[in-house]
Amino acid sequence: MENYYIKTNRTFTFIRRNAWIITLLVAIGGLYEPKLGLLVLLVMAGLLTTAFFKGRYWCGNFCPHSSLFDRIFMPISRNKKIPSILKSKPMVIAILAFFFYNFSRKIIAISSLWGTYDFFDKLGAIFSRTYLMVLLLGGILAVTINARSWCQFCPMGTMQKLSYSLGKALGITKKFEKKITIEAKEKCHACGKCARVCPFQLTPYLEFSDKNQFDNINCIRCATCIENCPANILSLKTEEEALELIKNTSLEGYENRQKIKAKIIDIKDLAKDIREFTFSFLSPKKVDYKAGQFILVKIQDNPKSFRAYSISSYDEEGRQVKVIVKKVERGYGTNIIFNSFKVGDEVELEGPMGNHLVVDPTEEKLLFVANGIGITPFIGLSKWVLEKHPAVKSVILLNGQRYKEDLLYNDYFKDLEKEHSSFQYIPVLSREKLPNFKKGYVTNVLKDLDLEGYKVYMCGTRRMIEDSYRLLLDKGVSKEDISYESESRIDLKKKDSLVRAS
């Protein structure tokens, strides 16, 4: 599956970045000082104890070999699909049996030295050579197939699963184990990003339980899917915490999500690598959605994958929807859409979804801030608030693009400005200086605006939203008055100066 699996950072803690040094110390240093191999005893004790309480947590967070595979080998790995045979039970059992046979044979061979100084040298050498074997074989598999190929049948991983099963049978894990947990399945974009970045190529988005948890025993709790989730709705939680999360999660904006059969009735080229797709609903024939929401477009069946796109125009009759798609270089989903979708094709949609850009009809002053393809939701939203929200007294739209040719629907917005005195449209160009256009970025314009009493809605790149958010806070705009959607995930949990408005 070309380009399906994504290379991404998995070593976002100090231990995960640097634990690989222990592998080299034991595997190579042990050739000169065999007692270094005894460090493996501590590793084994750590992984078995951790697994008893928390499953394969060690594999994802402390394992020296995992650190080596992710930090050193993944950048040069082919990153292909891991062959099923490497994950099969016969393979796992055979490798575990061979490991115990070989290890036991070597221990028996040195048992006569028990109590002597040489015994510990010989024992250390056994562990050291085992580490060296894993380094060589695991490294070859990592480069030629996938960074975590070895981990599929690693004897230590199998021992962790056995320890975990014991802890689970005794009821110990329920209190301590934290699993990948989704805030609400209704909010999942079904984009498959969690599967595409998973070291073990698991599919969390297809397997969440009724408690919204991913129960797969092979999950290593590495949080890579959490770090990469575009919807920012994944976390590590105990079962008790997961149930509490379900209870406290609002589904506003997602309560009407449904499966929709639709037909492509028009495809229009708006600019280079940007197309507008019009879908006519077949079943149901009418869908109630709000301006500012988004829709999911199915791109493939195996594995099932969708892409989320803002609704670019609002159909009052609810019988069709338009989305604008920008082709991303080497983008897996957009390449499928551009190369495969044709007028007349029937496609599967899901939605409508989202509430971050749905405008409160009681608001009187609105500021829309967009850049790049983030202008899409404001095409329909601007017209909607101007014509359907009588309370609105002022609407400002900042549209930041690189060049004039990138200004989608520019004439449309100019016409809206002529028709409605309450609407101000401000196009901003960062790479081109032209009469009647602001030069710079949307943040340059934001600095000079009087935003007292304005509710702000933003959509665009991560950098623009972060910079605009800080600027808005500095100008005295309350964080409760700022909402956004982004084409890139923004983890505000890690940014003290940024708080996501909901």
C-alpha positions in Angstrom: 0.0 0.0 0.0 2.1 2.9 -1.4 2.5 5.8 1.0 -0.1 4.6 3.4 2.1 4.3 6.5 3.7 7.5 7.7 7.1 8.1 9.3 6.5 10.3 12.3 8.3 11.2 15.5 7.7 8.5 18.1 10.5 9.5 20.5 9.0 12.5 22.2 10.3 11.7 25.7 13.9 11.7 27.0 14.0 8.0 27.6 12.5 7.1 24.2 15.0 9.4 22.5 18.1 8.0 24.3 17.4 4.4 25.6 19.0 3.0 22.4 22.4 3.8 23.9 21.7 0.9 26.3 21.3 -1.5 23.4 24.7 -0.5 22.0 26.3 -0.6 25.4 25.1 -4.1 26.1 25.4 -5.5 22.5 28.8 -4.0 21.6 30.3 -3.0 24.9 29.4 -6.5 26.2 31.9 -8.0 23.7 34.7 -6.3 25.7 33.1 -6.3 29.2 30.7 -9.2 29.4 29.2 -8.1 32.7 27.4 -5.3 30.9 25.1 -8.0 29.7 23.7 -8.4 33.2 21.9 -5.1 32.7 19.4 -7.2 30.7 18.2 -8.8 33.9 17.1 -5.3 35.1 15.3 -4.8 31.7 13.5 -8.1 32.0 12.4 -7.4 35.5 11.2 -4.0 34.5 9.2 -5.2 31.5 7.6 -8.1 33.3 6.6 -6.0 36.2 5.3 -3.2 34.1 3.3 -5.6 31.9 1.6 -7.1 34.9 0.0 -3.8 35.7 -0.1 -1.9 32.4 0.2 -4.3 29.4 2.9 -3.7 26.8 3.6 -0.2 28.1 7.3 -1.0 28.3 7.6 -1.6 24.6 6.2 1.8 23.8 8.0 3.8 26.5 11.1 2.3 27.9 12.4 -0.5 25.7 16.0 0.2 24.5 15.5 -1.8 21.3 12.3 0.1 20.5 14.2 3.3 21.0 16.9 2.0 18.6 14.3 1.0 16.0 12.3 4.3 16.2 15.2 6.8 16.6 18.0 5.2 14.5 16.4 2.9 12.0 13.1 4.4 11.2 14.5 7.4 9.2 16.1 4.9 6.8 13.4 2.2 6.9 11.3 1.4 3.8 8.3 1.7 6.2 6.3 -1.0 4.4 3.4 -3.1 5.6 4.6 -5.7 8.1 4.0 -9.2 6.7 1.2 -11.1 8.4 3.5 -14.1 8.9 5.6 -12.0 11.3 2.5 -11.4 13.5 1.2 -14.9 13.3 0.8 -17.2 16.3 3.0 -19.9 14.9 5.8 -17.4 14.4 5.4 -15.9 17.9 5.3 -19.4 19.5 8.2 -20.7 17.5 10.4 -17.8 18.3 9.5 -17.9 22.0 10.2 -21.7 22.1 13.5 -21.2 20.4 14.5 -18.4 22.7 13.8 -20.5 25.8 15.5 -23.6 24.4 18.6 -21.7 23.4 18.8 -19.7 26.6 18.2 -22.7 28.8 20.8 -24.7 26.9 23.4 -22.0 27.5 22.5 -21.5 31.2 22.9 -25.3 31.8 26.3 -25.2 30.0 27.6 -22.6 32.5 25.8 -23.9 35.6 28.9 -25.7 36.8 30.6 -22.3 37.2 27.9 -21.2 39.7 29.6 -19.4 42.7 32.7 -18.4 40.7 33.7 -15.1 39.3 33.6 -16.5 35.8 29.9 -17.4 36.1 28.8 -13.8 35.9 31.1 -13.1 33.0 29.6 -16.1 31.1 26.0 -15.1 32.0 26.6 -11.5 31.0 28.0 -12.8 27.7 24.9 -14.8 27.0 22.7 -11.7 27.4 25.1 -9.5 25.5 25.2 -11.8 22.4 21.4 -12.1 22.5 21.2 -8.3 22.4 23.7 -8.3 19.6 21.6 -10.8 17.6 18.5 -8.7 18.1 20.5 -5.6 17.0 21.6 -7.2 13.8 18.4 -9.2 12.8 16.1 -6.5 14.1 18.1 -3.9 12.3 18.0 -5.7 9.0 14.2 -6.1 9.3 13.8 -2.5 10.4 15.6 -1.2 7.3 14.2 -3.6 4.7 10.6 -3.8 5.9 9.5 -1.7 8.8 11.1 -0.2 11.9 9.1 -2.4 14.3 9.1 -5.7 12.4 11.1 -7.5 15.1 8.6 -6.3 17.8 5.9 -8.4 16.2 7.5 -11.7 17.4 9.9 -10.4 20.1 10.1 -13.0 22.9 10.2 -10.2 25.5 7.0 -8.8 24.0 5.3 -12.2 24.2 6.4 -12.5 27.8 4.9 -9.2 28.5 1.6 -10.3 27.0 1.7 -13.4 29.3 2.4 -11.3 32.3 -0.4 -8.9 31.3 -2.9 -11.7 30.9 -2.1 -12.9 34.4 -2.5 -9.4 35.8 -5.8 -9.1 34.0 -7.1 -12.4 35.2 -6.4 -11.3 38.8 -8.2 -8.0 38.2 -5.0 -6.0 38.8 -4.7 -4.2 35.4 -8.2 -2.6 35.6 -7.0 -0.1 38.1 -3.6 0.7 36.7 -3.8 0.1 32.9 -4.3 3.1 30.7 -5.5 2.4 27.2 -5.9 4.5 24.1 -9.3 6.2 24.6 -11.4 8.2 22.2 -13.4 11.1 23.6 -16.4 10.1 21.5 -16.6 7.8 18.5 -19.0 10.3 16.9 -16.2 12.8 16.7 -13.8 10.4 14.9 -12.9 11.5 11.3 -12.2 7.9 10.4 -9.2 9.2 8.5 -7.0 6.2 9.6 -4.2 8.5 10.8 -3.9 6.6 14.0 -3.4 3.4 12.0 -1.0 5.1 9.6 1.4 6.2 12.3 1.0 3.2 14.6 4.4 1.4 15.1 2.5 -2.0 15.1 0.2 -1.0 12.3 -2.9 -1.5 14.4 -6.2 0.1 13.6 -7.6 1.9 16.7 -10.2 3.9 14.8 -11.9 0.7 13.7 -11.8 -1.2 17.0 -12.9 1.1 19.9 -15.0 -0.7 22.4 -18.3 0.4 23.9 -16.2 2.0 26.6 -14.4 4.0 23.9 -11.2 2.2 24.6 -8.7 0.3 22.3 -8.4 -3.2 23.8 -5.9 -4.7 21.5 -3.3 -6.6 23.5 -0.6 -5.6 21.1 -1.1 -1.9 21.7 2.1 -0.6 23.3 0.6 2.7 24.7 3.3 4.7 22.9 0.8 7.6 22.4 2.0 8.1 18.8 -1.7 8.0 17.7 -2.6 10.6 20.3 0.2 13.0 19.2 -1.0 12.7 15.5 -4.8 12.6 15.8 -6.1 15.4 13.6 -9.3 15.7 15.7 -7.3 15.8 19.0 -9.7 13.4 20.6 -7.4 10.6 21.8 -5.8 10.1 25.2 -4.5 7.5 27.6 -7.0 6.7 30.3 -8.0 4.0 32.7 -11.4 2.3 32.3 -12.8 4.5 35.1 -11.5 7.6 33.6 -12.8 6.6 30.2 -16.3 6.2 31.5 -16.1 9.6 33.2 -15.0 11.1 29.9 -17.9 9.6 28.1 -20.3 11.1 30.7 -18.8 14.6 30.4 -18.3 14.8 26.6 -20.6 17.1 24.7 -21.8 15.8 21.3 -23.0 19.2 20.1 -22.4 19.4 16.4 -22.1 15.7 16.0 -25.6 14.5 17.0 -26.8 14.4 13.4 -23.9 12.4 12.0 -25.1 9.8 9.6 -24.1 7.7 6.6 -25.0 9.4 3.3 -25.0 8.0 -0.3 -24.2 10.7 -2.8 -23.4 11.2 -6.5 -20.7 13.5 -7.8 -22.6 15.9 -10.1 -19.9 18.5 -10.8 -16.1 18.9 -10.5 -14.7 22.4 -11.1 -11.0 23.4 -11.2 -10.7 26.6 -9.1 -6.9 26.9 -9.3 -3.9 24.8 -9.8 -4.3 21.6 -7.7 -7.6 22.9 -6.2 -11.0 21.5 -7.2 -14.5 21.9 -6.0 -16.6 18.8 -5.8 -20.4 18.9 -5.7 -22.2 16.0 -4.2 -26.0 15.4 -4.6 -27.5 13.3 -1.9 -29.1 10.0 -2.9 -29.9 8.4 0.5 -31.2 10.2 2.4 -32.2 12.7 -0.2 -32.1 15.6 2.3 -29.6 16.2 5.1 -29.9 19.0 7.7 -26.5 20.7 8.2 -25.3 24.0 9.4 -23.0 26.5 7.7 -19.5 26.0 9.2 -19.8 22.2 9.6 -17.7 19.7 7.8 -18.4 16.4 6.0 -16.4 13.1 5.6 -15.7 11.8 2.2 -14.8 8.1 1.8 -11.7 7.5 -0.2 -11.2 3.7 0.1 -12.7 0.5 1.6 -9.6 -1.5 2.7 -8.9 -0.2 5.3 -11.9 2.0 5.5 -10.7 5.6 5.3 -12.4 9.0 5.0 -11.1 12.6 4.6 -12.8 15.6 6.3 -13.6 18.7 4.3 -15.4 21.9 5.3 -18.7 22.5 3.6 -18.0 25.4 1.3 -21.5 26.3 0.3 -24.8 26.0 2.1 -27.8 24.5 0.3 -31.0 25.7 2.0 -32.9 22.7 0.7 -30.3 20.3 2.1 -30.1 18.2 -1.1 -26.4 18.7 -2.0 -23.1 19.8 -0.6 -19.9 21.3 -2.0 -16.4 20.8 -0.8 -13.1 22.2 -2.0 -10.0 19.9 -2.1 -6.4 21.0 -2.4 -4.1 18.4 -3.8 -1.2 17.8 -1.4 2.1 16.6 -2.9 2.4 12.9 -2.0 -0.8 13.2 -0.1 -2.4 9.8 0.2 -6.0 10.9 0.3 -6.0 13.9 -2.0 -4.2 11.9 -4.7 -7.0 9.2 -4.6 -9.6 11.9 -4.8 -7.9 13.7 -7.7 -7.0 10.6 -9.6 -10.1 8.5 -9.0 -13.2 10.7 -8.4 -15.2 11.3 -11.6 -18.6 13.0 -12.4 -21.3 10.4 -12.0 -19.5 8.4 -9.4 -21.4 7.3 -6.3 -19.5 8.0 -3.1 -20.1 7.5 0.6 -20.2 10.5 2.9 -20.6 10.8 6.7 -21.8 13.9 8.6 -22.5 16.6 9.2 -20.0 17.2 11.9 -18.4 20.0 13.9 -19.4 23.0 15.9 -16.2 25.1 16.2 -17.2 27.3 13.2 -21.0 27.2 13.7 -22.0 30.8 14.5 -24.1 31.7 17.5 -27.1 33.6 15.9 -27.1 36.0 18.9 -23.6 37.4 18.1 -23.5 40.9 16.7 -19.9 41.2 15.7 -18.0 38.5 13.9 -14.4 38.2 12.7 -13.5 35.4 10.3 -9.8 34.8 9.9 -8.5 32.4 7.2 -5.4 31.5 5.2 -4.7 28.9 2.5 -7.5 26.4 2.0 -8.9 27.5 5.3 -11.0 30.0 3.4 -13.3 27.2 2.4 -15.8 27.2 5.3 -16.2 31.0 5.1 -17.6 30.8 1.6 -20.9 29.6 2.7 -20.7 30.9 6.3 -20.2 34.5 5.3 -23.4 34.5 3.2 -25.3 32.6 5.7 -24.7 35.0 8.6 -25.3 38.1 6.4 -28.6 36.8 5.1 -30.0 34.6 7.9 -28.7 36.2 11.2 -30.6 39.5 11.7 -28.7 40.3 14.9 -25.3 40.6 13.0 -24.1 44.2 12.7 -20.6 43.7 11.6 -18.7 40.8 9.8 -15.0 41.1 8.9 -13.3 38.5 6.8 -9.5 38.3 6.6 -8.3 36.1 3.8 -4.5 35.5 3.8 -3.0 34.0 0.7 0.4 34.0 -1.0 -0.6 35.4 -4.4 -3.7 37.0 -6.0 -4.4 33.8 -8.0 -4.7 31.9 -4.7 -7.7 34.0 -3.6 -10.6 31.5 -4.1 -14.0 33.0 -4.6 -12.5 36.5 -4.5 -15.1 38.1 -6.7 -17.8 36.3 -4.7 -16.6 38.0 -1.5 -16.3 41.3 -3.2 -19.9 41.0 -4.4 -21.1 40.2 -0.9 -19.3 43.3 0.3 -21.2 45.4 -2.2 -24.5 43.8 -1.2 -24.1 44.1 2.5 -22.8 47.2 4.2 -22.1 45.2 7.4 -19.6 43.0 5.6 -15.9 44.0 5.2 -13.7 41.7 3.1 -9.9 42.1 3.5 -7.7 40.0 1.2 -4.0 39.9 2.3 -1.1 38.7 0.1 2.2 37.6 1.6 4.3 37.2 -1.6 2.8 39.8 -3.9 2.4 43.6 -3.6 -0.6 44.9 -5.6 -2.9 47.9 -5.4 -6.0 47.5 -3.3 -4.5 44.5 -1.5 -3.0 44.4 2.0 0.6 43.1 2.0 1.8 40.7 4.6 0.0 38.2 6.8 -3.4 38.2 8.5 -1.6 38.9 11.8 -0.3 42.2 10.3 -3.9 43.3 9.7 -5.2 42.0 13.0 -2.9 44.3 14.9 -4.7 47.4 13.6 -8.3 46.2 14.1 -10.5 47.3 16.9 -11.9 44.0 18.1 -13.9 45.0 21.1 -17.1 42.9 21.3 -16.1 40.6 18.4 -16.4 36.8 18.3 -13.6 35.3 16.3 -13.6 32.2 14.1 -10.4 31.0 12.4 -9.5 28.3 9.9 -6.2 27.6 8.3 -2.6 26.6 9.0 -1.3 25.8 12.4 1.2 28.6 12.4 -1.4 31.2 11.5 -3.8 30.1 14.1 -1.2 30.0 16.9 0.2 33.4 16.0 -3.3 34.9 15.6 -4.5 33.4 18.9 -1.6 34.9 20.8 -2.2 38.3 19.2 -5.9 38.2 19.9 -5.3 37.4 23.6 -2.8 40.3 23.7 -5.4 42.6 22.2 -7.8 41.7 25.0 -10.1 39.2 23.2 -11.3 36.6 25.6 -10.3 33.0 25.0 -14.0 32.1 25.2 -14.6 34.4 22.2 -12.1 32.5 19.9 -13.0 29.3 18.0 -11.1 27.6 15.3 -10.6 24.6 12.9 -7.2 23.8 11.5 -5.8 21.8 8.6 -3.1 20.8 11.0 -3.4 19.4 14.5 -2.7 21.9 17.3 -2.1 20.5 20.7 -3.1 23.3 23.0 -2.5 21.1 26.0 1.2 21.7 25.6 0.9 25.5 25.1 0.2 27.5 28.2 -0.6 30.5 26.1 -3.2 28.8 24.0 -6.5 27.4 25.2 -8.9 25.8 22.8 -12.3 27.4 22.7 -15.2 25.0 22.5 
